[in-house]
Amino acid sequence: MLEHFFVCPYCWEEISMLLDKSVSNQNYIEDCEVCCNPIQVTAQFLDLELTAFEANNIEQ
């Protein structure tokens, strides 16, 4: 597991998420721990190294 810090696209607070390094391509929705809004998370790993990460708001 990897703890990754980033800024919430809704409330602009720095938050962290645990990412599973054993899954090379990830795309899921997780709520912000501060404002509870849904965040679309996309992460890519290559040889257990994080190569890409995006955290976007969900279009309403």
Distance bins in CASP14 RR format, pairs under 12 A and 6 or more apart:
PFRMAT RR
TARGET T0000
AUTHOR 0000-0000-0000
RMODE 2
METHOD distances of the structure
MODEL  1
1 16 0 0 0 0 0 1 0 0 0 0 0
1 17 0 0 0 0 1 0 0 0 0 0 0
1 18 1 0 1 0 0 0 0 0 0 0 0
1 19 1 0 0 1 0 0 0 0 0 0 0
1 20 1 0 0 1 0 0 0 0 0 0 0
1 21 1 0 0 1 0 0 0 0 0 0 0
1 22 0 0 0 0 1 0 0 0 0 0 0
1 23 0 0 0 0 0 1 0 0 0 0 0
1 43 0 0 0 0 0 1 0 0 0 0 0
1 45 0 0 0 0 0 1 0 0 0 0 0
1 48 0 0 0 0 0 1 0 0 0 0 0
1 50 0 0 0 0 0 1 0 0 0 0 0
2 16 0 0 0 0 1 0 0 0 0 0 0
2 17 0 0 0 0 1 0 0 0 0 0 0
2 18 1 0 0 1 0 0 0 0 0 0 0
2 19 1 0 1 0 0 0 0 0 0 0 0
2 20 0 0 0 0 1 0 0 0 0 0 0
2 21 1 0 1 0 0 0 0 0 0 0 0
2 22 0 0 0 0 0 1 0 0 0 0 0
2 23 0 0 0 0 0 1 0 0 0 0 0
2 26 0 0 0 0 0 1 0 0 0 0 0
2 43 0 0 0 0 1 0 0 0 0 0 0
2 45 0 0 0 0 1 0 0 0 0 0 0
2 48 0 0 0 0 1 0 0 0 0 0 0
2 49 0 0 0 0 1 0 0 0 0 0 0
2 50 1 0 0 1 0 0 0 0 0 0 0
2 51 0 0 0 0 0 1 0 0 0 0 0
2 53 0 0 0 0 1 0 0 0 0 0 0
3 15 0 0 0 0 0 1 0 0 0 0 0
3 16 1 0 1 0 0 0 0 0 0 0 0
3 17 1 0 0 1 0 0 0 0 0 0 0
3 18 1 0 1 0 0 0 0 0 0 0 0
3 19 1 0 0 1 0 0 0 0 0 0 0
3 20 0 0 0 0 0 1 0 0 0 0 0
3 21 0 0 0 0 0 1 0 0 0 0 0
3 50 0 0 0 0 0 1 0 0 0 0 0
4 14 0 0 0 0 0 1 0 0 0 0 0
4 15 0 0 0 0 1 0 0 0 0 0 0
4 16 1 0 0 1 0 0 0 0 0 0 0
4 17 1 0 1 0 0 0 0 0 0 0 0
4 18 1 0 0 1 0 0 0 0 0 0 0
4 19 1 0 1 0 0 0 0 0 0 0 0
4 20 0 0 0 0 0 1 0 0 0 0 0
4 21 0 0 0 0 0 1 0 0 0 0 0
4 26 0 0 0 0 0 1 0 0 0 0 0
4 30 0 0 0 0 0 1 0 0 0 0 0
4 41 0 0 0 0 1 0 0 0 0 0 0
4 42 0 0 0 0 0 1 0 0 0 0 0
4 43 1 0 0 1 0 0 0 0 0 0 0
4 45 0 0 0 0 0 1 0 0 0 0 0
4 50 1 0 0 1 0 0 0 0 0 0 0
4 52 0 0 0 0 0 1 0 0 0 0 0
4 53 1 0 0 1 0 0 0 0 0 0 0
4 54 0 0 0 0 0 1 0 0 0 0 0
4 55 0 0 0 0 1 0 0 0 0 0 0
5 13 0 0 0 0 0 1 0 0 0 0 0
5 14 1 0 1 0 0 0 0 0 0 0 0
5 15 1 0 0 1 0 0 0 0 0 0 0
5 16 1 0 1 0 0 0 0 0 0 0 0
5 17 0 0 0 0 1 0 0 0 0 0 0
5 18 0 0 0 0 0 1 0 0 0 0 0
5 19 0 0 0 0 0 1 0 0 0 0 0
5 33 0 0 0 0 0 1 0 0 0 0 0
5 50 0 0 0 0 0 1 0 0 0 0 0
5 53 0 0 0 0 0 1 0 0 0 0 0
5 55 0 0 0 0 0 1 0 0 0 0 0
6 12 0 0 0 0 0 1 0 0 0 0 0
6 13 0 0 0 0 0 1 0 0 0 0 0
6 14 1 0 0 1 0 0 0 0 0 0 0
6 15 1 0 0 1 0 0 0 0 0 0 0
6 16 1 0 0 1 0 0 0 0 0 0 0
6 17 1 0 0 1 0 0 0 0 0 0 0
6 19 0 0 0 0 0 1 0 0 0 0 0
6 30 0 0 0 0 0 1 0 0 0 0 0
6 32 0 0 0 0 0 1 0 0 0 0 0
6 33 0 0 0 0 0 1 0 0 0 0 0
6 39 0 0 0 0 1 0 0 0 0 0 0
6 41 0 0 0 0 1 0 0 0 0 0 0
6 42 0 0 0 0 0 1 0 0 0 0 0
6 43 0 0 0 0 0 1 0 0 0 0 0
6 50 0 0 0 0 0 1 0 0 0 0 0
6 53 1 0 0 1 0 0 0 0 0 0 0
6 54 0 0 0 0 1 0 0 0 0 0 0
6 55 1 0 1 0 0 0 0 0 0 0 0
6 56 0 0 0 0 0 1 0 0 0 0 0
7 13 1 0 0 1 0 0 0 0 0 0 0
7 14 1 0 1 0 0 0 0 0 0 0 0
7 15 1 0 0 1 0 0 0 0 0 0 0
7 16 0 0 0 0 0 1 0 0 0 0 0
7 17 0 0 0 0 0 1 0 0 0 0 0
7 32 0 0 0 0 0 1 0 0 0 0 0
7 34 0 0 0 0 0 1 0 0 0 0 0
7 35 0 0 0 0 0 1 0 0 0 0 0
7 39 0 0 0 0 0 1 0 0 0 0 0
7 53 0 0 0 0 0 1 0 0 0 0 0
7 54 0 0 0 0 0 1 0 0 0 0 0
7 55 1 0 0 1 0 0 0 0 0 0 0
7 56 0 0 0 0 0 1 0 0 0 0 0
7 57 0 0 0 0 0 1 0 0 0 0 0
8 14 1 0 0 1 0 0 0 0 0 0 0
8 15 1 0 1 0 0 0 0 0 0 0 0
8 16 0 0 0 0 0 1 0 0 0 0 0
8 17 0 0 0 0 0 1 0 0 0 0 0
8 30 0 0 0 0 0 1 0 0 0 0 0
8 31 0 0 0 0 1 0 0 0 0 0 0
8 32 1 0 1 0 0 0 0 0 0 0 0
8 33 0 0 0 0 1 0 0 0 0 0 0
8 34 1 0 0 1 0 0 0 0 0 0 0
8 35 1 0 0 1 0 0 0 0 0 0 0
8 36 0 0 0 0 0 1 0 0 0 0 0
8 37 1 0 0 1 0 0 0 0 0 0 0
8 38 0 0 0 0 0 1 0 0 0 0 0
8 39 1 0 0 1 0 0 0 0 0 0 0
8 40 0 0 0 0 0 1 0 0 0 0 0
8 41 0 0 0 0 0 1 0 0 0 0 0
8 55 1 0 0 1 0 0 0 0 0 0 0
8 56 0 0 0 0 0 1 0 0 0 0 0
8 57 0 0 0 0 1 0 0 0 0 0 0
9 15 0 0 0 0 0 1 0 0 0 0 0
9 32 0 0 0 0 1 0 0 0 0 0 0
9 34 0 0 0 0 0 1 0 0 0 0 0
9 35 0 0 0 0 0 1 0 0 0 0 0
9 37 0 0 0 0 1 0 0 0 0 0 0
9 38 0 0 0 0 0 1 0 0 0 0 0
9 39 1 0 0 1 0 0 0 0 0 0 0
9 40 0 0 0 0 1 0 0 0 0 0 0
9 41 0 0 0 0 0 1 0 0 0 0 0
9 54 0 0 0 0 1 0 0 0 0 0 0
9 55 1 0 1 0 0 0 0 0 0 0 0
9 56 1 0 1 0 0 0 0 0 0 0 0
9 57 1 0 1 0 0 0 0 0 0 0 0
9 58 0 0 0 0 1 0 0 0 0 0 0
9 59 0 0 0 0 0 1 0 0 0 0 0
10 31 0 0 0 0 0 1 0 0 0 0 0
10 32 1 0 0 1 0 0 0 0 0 0 0
10 33 0 0 0 0 0 1 0 0 0 0 0
10 34 0 0 0 0 1 0 0 0 0 0 0
10 35 1 0 1 0 0 0 0 0 0 0 0
10 36 0 0 0 0 1 0 0 0 0 0 0
10 37 1 0 1 0 0 0 0 0 0 0 0
10 38 0 0 0 0 1 0 0 0 0 0 0
10 39 1 0 0 1 0 0 0 0 0 0 0
10 40 0 0 0 0 0 1 0 0 0 0 0
10 55 0 0 0 0 1 0 0 0 0 0 0
10 56 0 0 0 0 0 1 0 0 0 0 0
10 57 1 0 1 0 0 0 0 0 0 0 0
10 58 0 0 0 0 1 0 0 0 0 0 0
10 60 0 0 0 0 0 1 0 0 0 0 0
11 31 0 0 0 0 0 1 0 0 0 0 0
11 32 1 0 0 1 0 0 0 0 0 0 0
11 33 0 0 0 0 0 1 0 0 0 0 0
11 34 1 0 1 0 0 0 0 0 0 0 0
11 35 1 1 0 0 0 0 0 0 0 0 0
11 36 0 0 0 0 1 0 0 0 0 0 0
11 37 1 0 0 1 0 0 0 0 0 0 0
11 39 0 0 0 0 0 1 0 0 0 0 0
11 55 0 0 0 0 0 1 0 0 0 0 0
11 57 0 0 0 0 0 1 0 0 0 0 0
12 32 0 0 0 0 0 1 0 0 0 0 0
12 34 0 0 0 0 1 0 0 0 0 0 0
12 35 0 0 0 0 1 0 0 0 0 0 0
12 37 0 0 0 0 0 1 0 0 0 0 0
12 55 0 0 0 0 0 1 0 0 0 0 0
12 57 0 0 0 0 0 1 0 0 0 0 0
13 32 1 0 0 1 0 0 0 0 0 0 0
13 33 0 0 0 0 1 0 0 0 0 0 0
13 34 1 0 1 0 0 0 0 0 0 0 0
13 35 1 0 0 1 0 0 0 0 0 0 0
13 36 0 0 0 0 0 1 0 0 0 0 0
13 37 0 0 0 0 0 1 0 0 0 0 0
13 39 0 0 0 0 0 1 0 0 0 0 0
13 55 0 0 0 0 0 1 0 0 0 0 0
14 32 0 0 0 0 0 1 0 0 0 0 0
14 33 0 0 0 0 0 1 0 0 0 0 0
14 34 0 0 0 0 1 0 0 0 0 0 0
14 55 0 0 0 0 0 1 0 0 0 0 0
15 30 0 0 0 0 1 0 0 0 0 0 0
15 31 0 0 0 0 0 1 0 0 0 0 0
15 32 1 0 0 1 0 0 0 0 0 0 0
15 33 1 0 1 0 0 0 0 0 0 0 0
15 34 1 0 0 1 0 0 0 0 0 0 0
15 35 0 0 0 0 1 0 0 0 0 0 0
15 36 0 0 0 0 0 1 0 0 0 0 0
15 37 0 0 0 0 0 1 0 0 0 0 0
15 39 0 0 0 0 1 0 0 0 0 0 0
15 41 0 0 0 0 0 1 0 0 0 0 0
15 55 0 0 0 0 1 0 0 0 0 0 0
16 30 0 0 0 0 0 1 0 0 0 0 0
16 32 0 0 0 0 0 1 0 0 0 0 0
16 33 0 0 0 0 1 0 0 0 0 0 0
16 34 0 0 0 0 0 1 0 0 0 0 0
16 41 0 0 0 0 0 1 0 0 0 0 0
16 53 0 0 0 0 0 1 0 0 0 0 0
16 55 0 0 0 0 0 1 0 0 0 0 0
17 26 0 0 0 0 0 1 0 0 0 0 0
17 28 0 0 0 0 1 0 0 0 0 0 0
17 29 0 0 0 0 0 1 0 0 0 0 0
17 30 1 0 0 1 0 0 0 0 0 0 0
17 31 0 0 0 0 0 1 0 0 0 0 0
17 32 0 0 0 0 1 0 0 0 0 0 0
17 33 0 0 0 0 1 0 0 0 0 0 0
17 39 0 0 0 0 1 0 0 0 0 0 0
17 41 1 0 0 1 0 0 0 0 0 0 0
17 42 0 0 0 0 0 1 0 0 0 0 0
17 43 0 0 0 0 1 0 0 0 0 0 0
17 50 0 0 0 0 0 1 0 0 0 0 0
17 53 0 0 0 0 1 0 0 0 0 0 0
17 55 0 0 0 0 1 0 0 0 0 0 0
18 26 0 0 0 0 0 1 0 0 0 0 0
18 30 0 0 0 0 1 0 0 0 0 0 0
18 33 0 0 0 0 0 1 0 0 0 0 0
18 41 0 0 0 0 0 1 0 0 0 0 0
18 43 0 0 0 0 0 1 0 0 0 0 0
19 25 0 0 0 0 0 1 0 0 0 0 0
19 26 1 0 0 1 0 0 0 0 0 0 0
19 27 0 0 0 0 0 1 0 0 0 0 0
19 28 0 0 0 0 0 1 0 0 0 0 0
19 30 0 0 0 0 0 1 0 0 0 0 0
19 41 0 0 0 0 1 0 0 0 0 0 0
19 42 0 0 0 0 0 1 0 0 0 0 0
19 43 1 0 1 0 0 0 0 0 0 0 0
19 44 0 0 0 0 0 1 0 0 0 0 0
19 45 1 0 0 1 0 0 0 0 0 0 0
19 48 0 0 0 0 0 1 0 0 0 0 0
19 49 0 0 0 0 0 1 0 0 0 0 0
19 50 1 0 0 1 0 0 0 0 0 0 0
19 51 0 0 0 0 0 1 0 0 0 0 0
19 52 0 0 0 0 0 1 0 0 0 0 0
19 53 1 0 0 1 0 0 0 0 0 0 0
19 55 0 0 0 0 0 1 0 0 0 0 0
20 26 1 0 0 1 0 0 0 0 0 0 0
20 28 0 0 0 0 0 1 0 0 0 0 0
20 41 0 0 0 0 0 1 0 0 0 0 0
20 43 0 0 0 0 1 0 0 0 0 0 0
20 45 0 0 0 0 1 0 0 0 0 0 0
20 48 0 0 0 0 0 1 0 0 0 0 0
20 50 0 0 0 0 0 1 0 0 0 0 0
21 43 0 0 0 0 1 0 0 0 0 0 0
21 44 0 0 0 0 0 1 0 0 0 0 0
21 45 1 0 1 0 0 0 0 0 0 0 0
21 46 0 0 0 0 0 1 0 0 0 0 0
21 47 0 0 0 0 1 0 0 0 0 0 0
21 48 1 0 1 0 0 0 0 0 0 0 0
21 49 0 0 0 0 1 0 0 0 0 0 0
21 50 1 0 0 1 0 0 0 0 0 0 0
21 51 0 0 0 0 0 1 0 0 0 0 0
22 43 0 0 0 0 0 1 0 0 0 0 0
22 45 0 0 0 0 1 0 0 0 0 0 0
22 47 0 0 0 0 0 1 0 0 0 0 0
22 48 1 0 0 1 0 0 0 0 0 0 0
23 41 0 0 0 0 0 1 0 0 0 0 0
23 42 0 0 0 0 0 1 0 0 0 0 0
23 43 0 0 0 0 1 0 0 0 0 0 0
23 44 0 0 0 0 1 0 0 0 0 0 0
23 45 1 0 0 1 0 0 0 0 0 0 0
23 46 0 0 0 0 0 1 0 0 0 0 0
23 48 0 0 0 0 0 1 0 0 0 0 0
23 50 0 0 0 0 0 1 0 0 0 0 0
24 43 0 0 0 0 1 0 0 0 0 0 0
24 44 1 0 0 1 0 0 0 0 0 0 0
24 45 1 0 1 0 0 0 0 0 0 0 0
24 46 1 0 0 1 0 0 0 0 0 0 0
24 47 0 0 0 0 1 0 0 0 0 0 0
24 48 0 0 0 0 1 0 0 0 0 0 0
24 49 0 0 0 0 0 1 0 0 0 0 0
24 50 0 0 0 0 0 1 0 0 0 0 0
24 51 0 0 0 0 1 0 0 0 0 0 0
24 52 0 0 0 0 0 1 0 0 0 0 0
25 41 0 0 0 0 0 1 0 0 0 0 0
25 42 0 0 0 0 1 0 0 0 0 0 0
25 43 1 0 0 1 0 0 0 0 0 0 0
25 44 1 0 1 0 0 0 0 0 0 0 0
25 45 1 0 0 1 0 0 0 0 0 0 0
25 46 0 0 0 0 0 1 0 0 0 0 0
25 50 0 0 0 0 0 1 0 0 0 0 0
25 51 0 0 0 0 0 1 0 0 0 0 0
25 52 0 0 0 0 1 0 0 0 0 0 0
25 53 0 0 0 0 0 1 0 0 0 0 0
26 40 0 0 0 0 0 1 0 0 0 0 0
26 41 1 0 0 1 0 0 0 0 0 0 0
26 42 1 0 0 1 0 0 0 0 0 0 0
26 43 1 0 1 0 0 0 0 0 0 0 0
26 44 1 0 0 1 0 0 0 0 0 0 0
26 45 1 0 0 1 0 0 0 0 0 0 0
26 50 0 0 0 0 0 1 0 0 0 0 0
26 51 0 0 0 0 0 1 0 0 0 0 0
26 52 0 0 0 0 0 1 0 0 0 0 0
26 53 0 0 0 0 1 0 0 0 0 0 0
26 54 0 0 0 0 0 1 0 0 0 0 0
26 55 0 0 0 0 0 1 0 0 0 0 0
27 39 0 0 0 0 0 1 0 0 0 0 0
27 40 1 0 0 1 0 0 0 0 0 0 0
27 41 1 0 0 1 0 0 0 0 0 0 0
27 42 1 0 1 0 0 0 0 0 0 0 0
27 43 0 0 0 0 1 0 0 0 0 0 0
27 44 0 0 0 0 1 0 0 0 0 0 0
27 52 0 0 0 0 0 1 0 0 0 0 0
27 53 0 0 0 0 0 1 0 0 0 0 0
27 54 0 0 0 0 1 0 0 0 0 0 0
27 55 0 0 0 0 0 1 0 0 0 0 0
27 56 0 0 0 0 0 1 0 0 0 0 0
28 38 0 0 0 0 0 1 0 0 0 0 0
28 39 0 0 0 0 1 0 0 0 0 0 0
28 40 1 0 0 1 0 0 0 0 0 0 0
28 41 1 0 1 0 0 0 0 0 0 0 0
28 42 0 0 0 0 1 0 0 0 0 0 0
28 43 0 0 0 0 1 0 0 0 0 0 0
28 54 0 0 0 0 0 1 0 0 0 0 0
28 55 0 0 0 0 0 1 0 0 0 0 0
28 58 0 0 0 0 0 1 0 0 0 0 0
29 37 0 0 0 0 0 1 0 0 0 0 0
29 38 1 0 1 0 0 0 0 0 0 0 0
29 39 1 0 0 1 0 0 0 0 0 0 0
29 40 1 0 1 0 0 0 0 0 0 0 0
29 41 1 0 0 1 0 0 0 0 0 0 0
29 42 0 0 0 0 0 1 0 0 0 0 0
29 55 0 0 0 0 0 1 0 0 0 0 0
29 56 0 0 0 0 0 1 0 0 0 0 0
29 57 0 0 0 0 0 1 0 0 0 0 0
29 58 1 0 0 1 0 0 0 0 0 0 0
29 59 0 0 0 0 0 1 0 0 0 0 0
30 36 0 0 0 0 0 1 0 0 0 0 0
30 37 0 0 0 0 0 1 0 0 0 0 0
30 38 1 0 0 1 0 0 0 0 0 0 0
30 39 1 0 1 0 0 0 0 0 0 0 0
30 40 0 0 0 0 1 0 0 0 0 0 0
30 41 1 0 1 0 0 0 0 0 0 0 0
30 42 0 0 0 0 0 1 0 0 0 0 0
30 43 0 0 0 0 0 1 0 0 0 0 0
30 55 0 0 0 0 1 0 0 0 0 0 0
30 56 0 0 0 0 0 1 0 0 0 0 0
30 58 0 0 0 0 0 1 0 0 0 0 0
31 37 1 0 0 1 0 0 0 0 0 0 0
31 38 1 0 1 0 0 0 0 0 0 0 0
31 39 1 0 0 1 0 0 0 0 0 0 0
31 40 0 0 0 0 0 1 0 0 0 0 0
31 41 0 0 0 0 0 1 0 0 0 0 0
31 55 0 0 0 0 0 1 0 0 0 0 0
31 57 0 0 0 0 0 1 0 0 0 0 0
31 58 0 0 0 0 0 1 0 0 0 0 0
32 38 1 0 0 1 0 0 0 0 0 0 0
32 39 1 0 1 0 0 0 0 0 0 0 0
32 40 0 0 0 0 0 1 0 0 0 0 0
32 41 0 0 0 0 0 1 0 0 0 0 0
32 55 0 0 0 0 1 0 0 0 0 0 0
32 56 0 0 0 0 0 1 0 0 0 0 0
32 57 0 0 0 0 1 0 0 0 0 0 0
32 58 0 0 0 0 0 1 0 0 0 0 0
33 39 0 0 0 0 1 0 0 0 0 0 0
35 57 0 0 0 0 0 1 0 0 0 0 0
37 55 0 0 0 0 0 1 0 0 0 0 0
37 56 0 0 0 0 0 1 0 0 0 0 0
37 57 1 0 0 1 0 0 0 0 0 0 0
37 58 1 0 0 1 0 0 0 0 0 0 0
37 60 0 0 0 0 1 0 0 0 0 0 0
38 55 0 0 0 0 0 1 0 0 0 0 0
38 56 0 0 0 0 0 1 0 0 0 0 0
38 57 1 0 0 1 0 0 0 0 0 0 0
38 58 1 0 1 0 0 0 0 0 0 0 0
38 59 0 0 0 0 0 1 0 0 0 0 0
38 60 0 0 0 0 1 0 0 0 0 0 0
39 53 0 0 0 0 0 1 0 0 0 0 0
39 54 0 0 0 0 1 0 0 0 0 0 0
39 55 1 0 1 0 0 0 0 0 0 0 0
39 56 1 0 0 1 0 0 0 0 0 0 0
39 57 1 0 0 1 0 0 0 0 0 0 0
39 58 1 0 0 1 0 0 0 0 0 0 0
40 53 0 0 0 0 0 1 0 0 0 0 0
40 54 1 0 0 1 0 0 0 0 0 0 0
40 55 1 0 0 1 0 0 0 0 0 0 0
40 56 1 0 1 0 0 0 0 0 0 0 0
40 57 1 0 0 1 0 0 0 0 0 0 0
40 58 1 0 1 0 0 0 0 0 0 0 0
40 59 0 0 0 0 1 0 0 0 0 0 0
41 52 0 0 0 0 0 1 0 0 0 0 0
41 53 1 0 0 1 0 0 0 0 0 0 0
41 54 1 0 0 1 0 0 0 0 0 0 0
41 55 1 0 1 0 0 0 0 0 0 0 0
41 56 0 0 0 0 1 0 0 0 0 0 0
41 57 0 0 0 0 0 1 0 0 0 0 0
41 58 0 0 0 0 0 1 0 0 0 0 0
42 50 0 0 0 0 0 1 0 0 0 0 0
42 51 0 0 0 0 0 1 0 0 0 0 0
42 52 1 0 0 1 0 0 0 0 0 0 0
42 53 1 0 0 1 0 0 0 0 0 0 0
42 54 1 0 1 0 0 0 0 0 0 0 0
42 55 0 0 0 0 1 0 0 0 0 0 0
42 56 1 0 0 1 0 0 0 0 0 0 0
43 49 0 0 0 0 0 1 0 0 0 0 0
43 50 1 0 0 1 0 0 0 0 0 0 0
43 51 0 0 0 0 1 0 0 0 0 0 0
43 52 1 0 0 1 0 0 0 0 0 0 0
43 53 1 0 1 0 0 0 0 0 0 0 0
43 54 1 0 0 1 0 0 0 0 0 0 0
43 55 0 0 0 0 1 0 0 0 0 0 0
44 50 1 0 0 1 0 0 0 0 0 0 0
44 51 1 0 1 0 0 0 0 0 0 0 0
44 52 1 0 1 0 0 0 0 0 0 0 0
44 53 1 0 0 1 0 0 0 0 0 0 0
44 54 0 0 0 0 1 0 0 0 0 0 0
45 51 1 0 0 1 0 0 0 0 0 0 0
45 52 0 0 0 0 1 0 0 0 0 0 0
45 53 0 0 0 0 1 0 0 0 0 0 0
46 52 0 0 0 0 1 0 0 0 0 0 0
END
